[in-house]
Amino acid sequence: MKVVVTKEKVVQTIINPEKVSKGHYGRKIAQSSLTENLILRVVYEEMNDKITIITAYPGERRRYEDNI
C-alpha cells in the first residue's frame, strides 16, 4: 500500500498533533495517524515565532505506540 504524505498533512500534524515529544537539540516531534499501522512523525524547531520543519517521515505505529 502506497502512502502519500502531503504538505497539508505535515502542517496539520504540527497544528493539531496527537502527541508531541522532545527531540534532539531542542527540537520537537509531532505525531499523527496515517493508516492503521503507520503514523506521521514531523521533526521541527520553533524559534522567534517561526516554525522550521526539519523532516517528516512515516513510522510504524508499533514502534512508537507507547509515545501516542
PDB file with one MODEL, atoms N, CA, C and O in Angstrom:
MODEL        1
ATOM      1  N   MET A   1       0.843  -1.184   0.000  1.00  0.00           N
ATOM      2  CA  MET A   1       0.000   0.000   0.000  1.00  0.00           C
ATOM      3  C   MET A   1       0.884   1.243   0.000  1.00  0.00           C
ATOM      4  O   MET A   1       1.771   1.385   0.842  1.00  0.00           O
ATOM      5  N   LYS A   2       0.641   2.117  -0.929  1.00  0.00           N
ATOM      6  CA  LYS A   2       1.408   3.344  -1.058  1.00  0.00           C
ATOM      7  C   LYS A   2       0.765   4.435  -0.193  1.00  0.00           C
ATOM      8  O   LYS A   2      -0.448   4.636  -0.237  1.00  0.00           O
ATOM      9  N   VAL A   3       1.585   5.130   0.585  1.00  0.00           N
ATOM     10  CA  VAL A   3       1.100   6.212   1.432  1.00  0.00           C
ATOM     11  C   VAL A   3       1.719   7.508   0.944  1.00  0.00           C
ATOM     12  O   VAL A   3       2.938   7.605   0.799  1.00  0.00           O
ATOM     13  N   VAL A   4       0.884   8.501   0.691  1.00  0.00           N
ATOM     14  CA  VAL A   4       1.357   9.807   0.246  1.00  0.00           C
ATOM     15  C   VAL A   4       1.218  10.782   1.406  1.00  0.00           C
ATOM     16  O   VAL A   4       0.145  10.926   1.991  1.00  0.00           O
ATOM     17  N   VAL A   5       2.312  11.442   1.724  1.00  0.00           N
ATOM     18  CA  VAL A   5       2.302  12.452   2.786  1.00  0.00           C
ATOM     19  C   VAL A   5       2.293  13.822   2.105  1.00  0.00           C
ATOM     20  O   VAL A   5       3.249  14.196   1.425  1.00  0.00           O
ATOM     21  N   THR A   6       1.211  14.554   2.295  1.00  0.00           N
ATOM     22  CA  THR A   6       1.079  15.864   1.664  1.00  0.00           C
ATOM     23  C   THR A   6       1.593  16.969   2.582  1.00  0.00           C
ATOM     24  O   THR A   6       1.736  16.778   3.790  1.00  0.00           O
ATOM     25  N   LYS A   7       1.861  18.103   1.999  1.00  0.00           N
ATOM     26  CA  LYS A   7       2.269  19.278   2.769  1.00  0.00           C
ATOM     27  C   LYS A   7       1.189  19.635   3.785  1.00  0.00           C
ATOM     28  O   LYS A   7       1.497  19.998   4.920  1.00  0.00           O
ATOM     29  N   GLU A   8      -0.067  19.532   3.382  1.00  0.00           N
ATOM     30  CA  GLU A   8      -1.186  19.840   4.273  1.00  0.00           C
ATOM     31  C   GLU A   8      -1.208  18.914   5.489  1.00  0.00           C
ATOM     32  O   GLU A   8      -1.487  19.360   6.602  1.00  0.00           O
ATOM     33  N   LYS A   9      -0.916  17.627   5.281  1.00  0.00           N
ATOM     34  CA  LYS A   9      -0.894  16.665   6.391  1.00  0.00           C
ATOM     35  C   LYS A   9       0.244  16.990   7.356  1.00  0.00           C
ATOM     36  O   LYS A   9       0.076  16.866   8.569  1.00  0.00           O
ATOM     37  N   VAL A  10       1.387  17.401   6.839  1.00  0.00           N
ATOM     38  CA  VAL A  10       2.520  17.778   7.685  1.00  0.00           C
ATOM     39  C   VAL A  10       2.156  18.997   8.524  1.00  0.00           C
ATOM     40  O   VAL A  10       2.412  19.017   9.728  1.00  0.00           O
ATOM     41  N   VAL A  11       1.566  20.005   7.905  1.00  0.00           N
ATOM     42  CA  VAL A  11       1.171  21.221   8.618  1.00  0.00           C
ATOM     43  C   VAL A  11       0.114  20.904   9.670  1.00  0.00           C
ATOM     44  O   VAL A  11       0.198  21.397  10.795  1.00  0.00           O
ATOM     45  N   GLN A  12      -0.875  20.091   9.323  1.00  0.00           N
ATOM     46  CA  GLN A  12      -1.923  19.727  10.275  1.00  0.00           C
ATOM     47  C   GLN A  12      -1.369  18.922  11.451  1.00  0.00           C
ATOM     48  O   GLN A  12      -1.878  19.015  12.568  1.00  0.00           O
ATOM     49  N   THR A  13      -0.340  18.144  11.197  1.00  0.00           N
ATOM     50  CA  THR A  13       0.287  17.384  12.273  1.00  0.00           C
ATOM     51  C   THR A  13       0.948  18.315  13.278  1.00  0.00           C
ATOM     52  O   THR A  13       0.925  18.042  14.478  1.00  0.00           O
ATOM     53  N   ILE A  14       1.532  19.398  12.813  1.00  0.00           N
ATOM     54  CA  ILE A  14       2.137  20.373  13.723  1.00  0.00           C
ATOM     55  C   ILE A  14       1.058  21.177  14.446  1.00  0.00           C
ATOM     56  O   ILE A  14       1.180  21.440  15.643  1.00  0.00           O
ATOM     57  N   ILE A  15       0.010  21.567  13.732  1.00  0.00           N
ATOM     58  CA  ILE A  15      -1.064  22.374  14.320  1.00  0.00           C
ATOM     59  C   ILE A  15      -1.900  21.568  15.313  1.00  0.00           C
ATOM     60  O   ILE A  15      -2.239  22.063  16.389  1.00  0.00           O
ATOM     61  N   ASN A  16      -2.227  20.343  14.958  1.00  0.00           N
ATOM     62  CA  ASN A  16      -3.120  19.523  15.783  1.00  0.00           C
ATOM     63  C   ASN A  16      -2.556  18.103  15.945  1.00  0.00           C
ATOM     64  O   ASN A  16      -3.127  17.153  15.411  1.00  0.00           O
ATOM     65  N   PRO A  17      -1.448  17.951  16.672  1.00  0.00           N
ATOM     66  CA  PRO A  17      -0.831  16.638  16.808  1.00  0.00           C
ATOM     67  C   PRO A  17      -1.570  15.747  17.797  1.00  0.00           C
ATOM     68  O   PRO A  17      -2.254  16.240  18.695  1.00  0.00           O
ATOM     69  N   GLU A  18      -1.434  14.447  17.633  1.00  0.00           N
ATOM     70  CA  GLU A  18      -1.934  13.501  18.630  1.00  0.00           C
ATOM     71  C   GLU A  18      -0.973  13.449  19.807  1.00  0.00           C
ATOM     72  O   GLU A  18      -1.375  13.184  20.940  1.00  0.00           O
ATOM     73  N   LYS A  19       0.302  13.705  19.528  1.00  0.00           N
ATOM     74  CA  LYS A  19       1.335  13.662  20.564  1.00  0.00           C
ATOM     75  C   LYS A  19       2.515  14.521  20.119  1.00  0.00           C
ATOM     76  O   LYS A  19       2.856  14.552  18.937  1.00  0.00           O
ATOM     77  N   VAL A  20       3.133  15.213  21.063  1.00  0.00           N
ATOM     78  CA  VAL A  20       4.375  15.946  20.803  1.00  0.00           C
ATOM     79  C   VAL A  20       5.394  15.474  21.824  1.00  0.00           C
ATOM     80  O   VAL A  20       5.116  15.437  23.022  1.00  0.00           O
ATOM     81  N   SER A  21       6.569  15.115  21.346  1.00  0.00           N
ATOM     82  CA  SER A  21       7.635  14.702  22.244  1.00  0.00           C
ATOM     83  C   SER A  21       8.887  15.522  21.965  1.00  0.00           C
ATOM     84  O   SER A  21       8.998  16.182  20.932  1.00  0.00           O
ATOM     85  N   LYS A  22       9.817  15.469  22.894  1.00  0.00           N
ATOM     86  CA  LYS A  22      11.065  16.215  22.751  1.00  0.00           C
ATOM     87  C   LYS A  22      12.027  15.439  21.880  1.00  0.00           C
ATOM     88  O   LYS A  22      12.161  14.222  22.004  1.00  0.00           O
ATOM     89  N   GLY A  23      12.696  16.164  20.994  1.00  0.00           N
ATOM     90  CA  GLY A  23      13.719  15.563  20.151  1.00  0.00           C
ATOM     91  C   GLY A  23      15.089  16.101  20.537  1.00  0.00           C
ATOM     92  O   GLY A  23      15.225  16.796  21.544  1.00  0.00           O
ATOM     93  N   HIS A  24      16.081  15.790  19.758  1.00  0.00           N
ATOM     94  CA  HIS A  24      17.437  16.274  19.991  1.00  0.00           C
ATOM     95  C   HIS A  24      17.551  17.764  19.673  1.00  0.00           C
ATOM     96  O   HIS A  24      16.797  18.292  18.856  1.00  0.00           O
ATOM     97  N   TYR A  25      18.494  18.429  20.323  1.00  0.00           N
ATOM     98  CA  TYR A  25      18.821  19.828  20.056  1.00  0.00           C
ATOM     99  C   TYR A  25      17.642  20.780  20.280  1.00  0.00           C
ATOM    100  O   TYR A  25      17.553  21.821  19.630  1.00  0.00           O
ATOM    101  N   GLY A  26      16.746  20.426  21.191  1.00  0.00           N
ATOM    102  CA  GLY A  26      15.601  21.275  21.486  1.00  0.00           C
ATOM    103  C   GLY A  26      14.477  21.195  20.468  1.00  0.00           C
ATOM    104  O   GLY A  26      13.517  21.963  20.536  1.00  0.00           O
ATOM    105  N   ARG A  27      14.589  20.290  19.547  1.00  0.00           N
ATOM    106  CA  ARG A  27      13.544  20.123  18.535  1.00  0.00           C
ATOM    107  C   ARG A  27      12.349  19.393  19.123  1.00  0.00           C
ATOM    108  O   ARG A  27      12.442  18.772  20.182  1.00  0.00           O
ATOM    109  N   LYS A  28      11.231  19.476  18.425  1.00  0.00           N
ATOM    110  CA  LYS A  28      10.014  18.779  18.827  1.00  0.00           C
ATOM    111  C   LYS A  28       9.631  17.793  17.732  1.00  0.00           C
ATOM    112  O   LYS A  28       9.957  17.980  16.560  1.00  0.00           O
ATOM    113  N   ILE A  29       8.925  16.728  18.146  1.00  0.00           N
ATOM    114  CA  ILE A  29       8.448  15.724  17.193  1.00  0.00           C
ATOM    115  C   ILE A  29       6.941  15.592  17.378  1.00  0.00           C
ATOM    116  O   ILE A  29       6.471  15.126  18.416  1.00  0.00           O
ATOM    117  N   ALA A  30       6.199  16.002  16.372  1.00  0.00           N
ATOM    118  CA  ALA A  30       4.746  15.895  16.389  1.00  0.00           C
ATOM    119  C   ALA A  30       4.350  14.612  15.668  1.00  0.00           C
ATOM    120  O   ALA A  30       4.963  14.238  14.668  1.00  0.00           O
ATOM    121  N   GLN A  31       3.318  13.938  16.185  1.00  0.00           N
ATOM    122  CA  GLN A  31       2.857  12.686  15.595  1.00  0.00           C
ATOM    123  C   GLN A  31       1.367  12.739  15.318  1.00  0.00           C
ATOM    124  O   GLN A  31       0.602  13.355  16.060  1.00  0.00           O
ATOM    125  N   SER A  32       0.965  12.077  14.230  1.00  0.00           N
ATOM    126  CA  SER A  32      -0.452  11.899  13.919  1.00  0.00           C
ATOM    127  C   SER A  32      -0.621  10.620  13.107  1.00  0.00           C
ATOM    128  O   SER A  32       0.349  10.093  12.561  1.00  0.00           O
ATOM    129  N   SER A  33      -1.832  10.131  13.030  1.00  0.00           N
ATOM    130  CA  SER A  33      -2.119   8.881  12.326  1.00  0.00           C
ATOM    131  C   SER A  33      -2.075   9.070  10.820  1.00  0.00           C
ATOM    132  O   SER A  33      -2.502  10.094  10.286  1.00  0.00           O
ATOM    133  N   LEU A  34      -1.546   8.054  10.151  1.00  0.00           N
ATOM    134  CA  LEU A  34      -1.595   7.990   8.689  1.00  0.00           C
ATOM    135  C   LEU A  34      -2.523   6.857   8.258  1.00  0.00           C
ATOM    136  O   LEU A  34      -3.460   7.063   7.486  1.00  0.00           O
ATOM    137  N   THR A  35      -2.246   5.665   8.768  1.00  0.00           N
ATOM    138  CA  THR A  35      -3.063   4.485   8.488  1.00  0.00           C
ATOM    139  C   THR A  35      -3.200   3.714   9.796  1.00  0.00           C
ATOM    140  O   THR A  35      -2.770   4.174  10.854  1.00  0.00           O
ATOM    141  N   GLU A  36      -3.802   2.542   9.703  1.00  0.00           N
ATOM    142  CA  GLU A  36      -3.944   1.700  10.888  1.00  0.00           C
ATOM    143  C   GLU A  36      -2.579   1.299  11.457  1.00  0.00           C
ATOM    144  O   GLU A  36      -2.430   1.129  12.667  1.00  0.00           O
ATOM    145  N   ASN A  37      -1.593   1.150  10.579  1.00  0.00           N
ATOM    146  CA  ASN A  37      -0.275   0.680  11.007  1.00  0.00           C
ATOM    147  C   ASN A  37       0.823   1.738  10.972  1.00  0.00           C
ATOM    148  O   ASN A  37       1.935   1.484  11.434  1.00  0.00           O
ATOM    149  N   LEU A  38       0.529   2.915  10.434  1.00  0.00           N
ATOM    150  CA  LEU A  38       1.558   3.947  10.284  1.00  0.00           C
ATOM    151  C   LEU A  38       1.152   5.260  10.944  1.00  0.00           C
ATOM    152  O   LEU A  38      -0.023   5.625  10.990  1.00  0.00           O
ATOM    153  N   ILE A  39       2.168   5.957  11.453  1.00  0.00           N
ATOM    154  CA  ILE A  39       1.972   7.315  11.947  1.00  0.00           C
ATOM    155  C   ILE A  39       2.909   8.239  11.180  1.00  0.00           C
ATOM    156  O   ILE A  39       3.910   7.797  10.616  1.00  0.00           O
ATOM    157  N   LEU A  40       2.579   9.506  11.166  1.00  0.00           N
ATOM    158  CA  LEU A  40       3.446  10.512  10.579  1.00  0.00           C
ATOM    159  C   LEU A  40       4.194  11.186  11.705  1.00  0.00           C
ATOM    160  O   LEU A  40       3.582  11.616  12.682  1.00  0.00           O
ATOM    161  N   ARG A  41       5.507  11.288  11.589  1.00  0.00           N
ATOM    162  CA  ARG A  41       6.337  11.982  12.576  1.00  0.00           C
ATOM    163  C   ARG A  41       6.967  13.181  11.887  1.00  0.00           C
ATOM    164  O   ARG A  41       7.596  13.048  10.837  1.00  0.00           O
ATOM    165  N   VAL A  42       6.793  14.354  12.487  1.00  0.00           N
ATOM    166  CA  VAL A  42       7.316  15.601  11.928  1.00  0.00           C
ATOM    167  C   VAL A  42       8.265  16.214  12.953  1.00  0.00           C
ATOM    168  O   VAL A  42       7.862  16.559  14.063  1.00  0.00           O
ATOM    169  N   VAL A  43       9.520  16.341  12.566  1.00  0.00           N
ATOM    170  CA  VAL A  43      10.529  16.948  13.424  1.00  0.00           C
ATOM    171  C   VAL A  43      10.632  18.417  13.031  1.00  0.00           C
ATOM    172  O   VAL A  43      10.807  18.750  11.859  1.00  0.00           O
ATOM    173  N   TYR A  44      10.518  19.303  14.044  1.00  0.00           N
ATOM    174  CA  TYR A  44      10.544  20.737  13.744  1.00  0.00           C
ATOM    175  C   TYR A  44      11.159  21.531  14.886  1.00  0.00           C
ATOM    176  O   TYR A  44      11.309  21.036  16.003  1.00  0.00           O
ATOM    177  N   GLU A  45      11.512  22.781  14.577  1.00  0.00           N
ATOM    178  CA  GLU A  45      12.046  23.720  15.558  1.00  0.00           C
ATOM    179  C   GLU A  45      11.149  24.939  15.602  1.00  0.00           C
ATOM    180  O   GLU A  45      10.604  25.360  14.582  1.00  0.00           O
ATOM    181  N   GLU A  46      10.997  25.505  16.793  1.00  0.00           N
ATOM    182  CA  GLU A  46      10.290  26.776  16.957  1.00  0.00           C
ATOM    183  C   GLU A  46      11.309  27.809  17.417  1.00  0.00           C
ATOM    184  O   GLU A  46      11.995  27.616  18.421  1.00  0.00           O
ATOM    185  N   MET A  47      11.401  28.911  16.670  1.00  0.00           N
ATOM    186  CA  MET A  47      12.346  29.950  17.020  1.00  0.00           C
ATOM    187  C   MET A  47      11.819  31.303  16.541  1.00  0.00           C
ATOM    188  O   MET A  47      11.483  31.465  15.368  1.00  0.00           O
ATOM    189  N   ASN A  48      11.750  32.256  17.444  1.00  0.00           N
ATOM    190  CA  ASN A  48      11.285  33.602  17.101  1.00  0.00           C
ATOM    191  C   ASN A  48       9.927  33.578  16.402  1.00  0.00           C
ATOM    192  O   ASN A  48       9.749  34.219  15.366  1.00  0.00           O
ATOM    193  N   ASP A  49       8.978  32.845  16.963  1.00  0.00           N
ATOM    194  CA  ASP A  49       7.625  32.729  16.416  1.00  0.00           C
ATOM    195  C   ASP A  49       7.581  32.144  15.008  1.00  0.00           C
ATOM    196  O   ASP A  49       6.608  32.348  14.282  1.00  0.00           O
ATOM    197  N   LYS A  50       8.627  31.418  14.618  1.00  0.00           N
ATOM    198  CA  LYS A  50       8.647  30.742  13.327  1.00  0.00           C
ATOM    199  C   LYS A  50       8.866  29.260  13.558  1.00  0.00           C
ATOM    200  O   LYS A  50       9.560  28.858  14.491  1.00  0.00           O
ATOM    201  N   ILE A  51       8.264  28.453  12.695  1.00  0.00           N
ATOM    202  CA  ILE A  51       8.438  27.002  12.754  1.00  0.00           C
ATOM    203  C   ILE A  51       9.227  26.576  11.524  1.00  0.00           C
ATOM    204  O   ILE A  51       8.889  26.925  10.393  1.00  0.00           O
ATOM    205  N   THR A  52      10.287  25.813  11.772  1.00  0.00           N
ATOM    206  CA  THR A  52      11.096  25.258  10.691  1.00  0.00           C
ATOM    207  C   THR A  52      10.966  23.746  10.739  1.00  0.00           C
ATOM    208  O   THR A  52      11.311  23.115  11.738  1.00  0.00           O
ATOM    209  N   ILE A  53      10.466  23.169   9.649  1.00  0.00           N
ATOM    210  CA  ILE A  53      10.326  21.724   9.571  1.00  0.00           C
ATOM    211  C   ILE A  53      11.673  21.141   9.159  1.00  0.00           C
ATOM    212  O   ILE A  53      12.246  21.525   8.139  1.00  0.00           O
ATOM    213  N   ILE A  54      12.164  20.217   9.961  1.00  0.00           N
ATOM    214  CA  ILE A  54      13.439  19.571   9.682  1.00  0.00           C
ATOM    215  C   ILE A  54      13.233  18.368   8.767  1.00  0.00           C
ATOM    216  O   ILE A  54      13.918  18.216   7.756  1.00  0.00           O
ATOM    217  N   THR A  55      12.283  17.520   9.137  1.00  0.00           N
ATOM    218  CA  THR A  55      11.959  16.355   8.318  1.00  0.00           C
ATOM    219  C   THR A  55      10.588  15.814   8.715  1.00  0.00           C
ATOM    220  O   THR A  55      10.079  16.103   9.798  1.00  0.00           O
ATOM    221  N   ALA A  56      10.012  15.040   7.834  1.00  0.00           N
ATOM    222  CA  ALA A  56       8.748  14.350   8.103  1.00  0.00           C
ATOM    223  C   ALA A  56       8.865  12.958   7.501  1.00  0.00           C
ATOM    224  O   ALA A  56       9.357  12.784   6.386  1.00  0.00           O
ATOM    225  N   TYR A  57       8.399  11.964   8.266  1.00  0.00           N
ATOM    226  CA  TYR A  57       8.524  10.596   7.780  1.00  0.00           C
ATOM    227  C   TYR A  57       7.451   9.702   8.396  1.00  0.00           C
ATOM    228  O   TYR A  57       7.002   9.944   9.516  1.00  0.00           O
ATOM    229  N   PRO A  58       7.041   8.664   7.655  1.00  0.00           N
ATOM    230  CA  PRO A  58       6.106   7.702   8.234  1.00  0.00           C
ATOM    231  C   PRO A  58       6.877   6.733   9.127  1.00  0.00           C
ATOM    232  O   PRO A  58       8.006   6.350   8.817  1.00  0.00           O
ATOM    233  N   GLY A  59       6.261   6.349  10.223  1.00  0.00           N
ATOM    234  CA  GLY A  59       6.855   5.374  11.137  1.00  0.00           C
ATOM    235  C   GLY A  59       5.850   4.303  11.474  1.00  0.00           C
ATOM    236  O   GLY A  59       4.641   4.531  11.426  1.00  0.00           O
ATOM    237  N   GLU A  60       6.349   3.141  11.811  1.00  0.00           N
ATOM    238  CA  GLU A  60       5.454   2.055  12.200  1.00  0.00           C
ATOM    239  C   GLU A  60       4.845   2.354  13.566  1.00  0.00           C
ATOM    240  O   GLU A  60       5.555   2.636  14.532  1.00  0.00           O
ATOM    241  N   ARG A  61       3.531   2.289  13.626  1.00  0.00           N
ATOM    242  CA  ARG A  61       2.807   2.597  14.859  1.00  0.00           C
ATOM    243  C   ARG A  61       3.325   1.762  16.029  1.00  0.00           C
ATOM    244  O   ARG A  61       3.481   2.289  17.131  1.00  0.00           O
ATOM    245  N   ARG A  62       3.593   0.476  15.815  1.00  0.00           N
ATOM    246  CA  ARG A  62       4.028  -0.398  16.903  1.00  0.00           C
ATOM    247  C   ARG A  62       5.357   0.059  17.509  1.00  0.00           C
ATOM    248  O   ARG A  62       5.618  -0.181  18.688  1.00  0.00           O
ATOM    249  N   ARG A  63       6.179   0.703  16.722  1.00  0.00           N
ATOM    250  CA  ARG A  63       7.452   1.184  17.229  1.00  0.00           C
ATOM    251  C   ARG A  63       7.289   2.372  18.180  1.00  0.00           C
ATOM    252  O   ARG A  63       8.073   2.548  19.112  1.00  0.00           O
ATOM    253  N   TYR A  64       6.263   3.177  17.929  1.00  0.00           N
ATOM    254  CA  TYR A  64       6.072   4.398  18.688  1.00  0.00           C
ATOM    255  C   TYR A  64       4.792   4.386  19.524  1.00  0.00           C
ATOM    256  O   TYR A  64       4.446   5.408  20.117  1.00  0.00           O
ATOM    257  N   GLU A  65       4.078   3.255  19.588  1.00  0.00           N
ATOM    258  CA  GLU A  65       2.760   3.250  20.220  1.00  0.00           C
ATOM    259  C   GLU A  65       2.787   3.672  21.668  1.00  0.00           C
ATOM    260  O   GLU A  65       1.782   4.193  22.152  1.00  0.00           O
ATOM    261  N   ASP A  66       3.866   3.482  22.383  1.00  0.00           N
ATOM    262  CA  ASP A  66       3.917   3.970  23.757  1.00  0.00           C
ATOM    263  C   ASP A  66       4.075   5.485  23.791  1.00  0.00           C
ATOM    264  O   ASP A  66       3.932   6.096  24.850  1.00  0.00           O
ATOM    265  N   ASN A  67       4.370   6.102  22.642  1.00  0.00           N
ATOM    266  CA  ASN A  67       4.520   7.554  22.540  1.00  0.00           C
ATOM    267  C   ASN A  67       3.266   8.242  22.021  1.00  0.00           C
ATOM    268  O   ASN A  67       3.242   9.466  21.893  1.00  0.00           O
ATOM    269  N   ILE A  68       2.223   7.472  21.721  1.00  0.00           N
ATOM    270  CA  ILE A  68       0.988   8.080  21.193  1.00  0.00           C
ATOM    271  C   ILE A  68      -0.049   8.106  22.276  1.00  0.00           C
ATOM    272  O   ILE A  68      -1.165   8.576  22.051  1.00  0.00           O
TER     273      ILE A  68
ENDMDL
END
